């Protein structure tokens, strides 16, 4: 039996460069791991794949992406056994935090260890990308640039650990529907990706916080005015920067002071009954 932490991510930036012939989009994103994580337990059983997760809206069958990851490993490596996967879900579902992708990444790593397959990180990332575009990033984690459809990963200097407040409205958002509504030629405000990378190199957290940018935000915010209200709330309560993560609806605020962040957490927890709040650090 093996137990692994599957970490959530936020996007410090998200740019959509073009739409591809196959329907996917070419992206350029800076990803950052959070302390927030699901816990995945993987156990060897005689045959087949079993999955259990008590969280609402997470499938307990072959449509769970963690199941697909296990199935891929069992078939690809001809394992003469099955696996039972148990997911203790702490990452909000359909939230823009890569909850499913990170579970799948943990399953690939866990099966590799449990059955002593000896695959290195690059090999696991190659398998991961055949299951989902965000999985290669989730296998590596940390601070990274993700390009292509999200699967081409370049490690970046680690972002300094700072307080992060996640504010997740009590509804989920379908990533596919957000991309469908995006009009790429009408995007005016794009992330300054190279400048953000320079800021990571010189550990300039304030530059990063001032230049957070996600081109999907206006699409989700047009549907849900709550997104802009949360951003305003976070800035008013002392966040040094705030944007929506991924396709949303989670909005995060970055803070440079633990006490200010904790106070904001306390106030918003009371005033924002329409959201789930999480106080953590990146890293
Ligand atoms: P991303 O940030 O990669 O776009 P997300 O955080 O917005 O992903 P997920 O939490 O991965 O979204 O959930 C998207 C959908 O995937 C949900 O509707 C859920 O039913 C389904 N799903 C399948 N497997 C899982 C899993 N292991 N954990 C969470 N959701 C899962």
Boltz pocket constraint, residues with backbone or C-beta under 6 A from the ligand:
constraints:
  - pocket:
      binder: B
      contacts: [[A, 57], [A, 58], [A, 59], [A, 63], [A, 64], [A, 65], [A, 66], [A, 87], [A, 91], [A, 92], [A, 93], [A, 94], [A, 95], [A, 96], [A, 97], [A, 98], [A, 99], [A, 100], [A, 101], [A, 103], [A, 104], [A, 134], [A, 173], [A, 175], [A, 246], [A, 247], [A, 248]]
      max_distance: 6.0
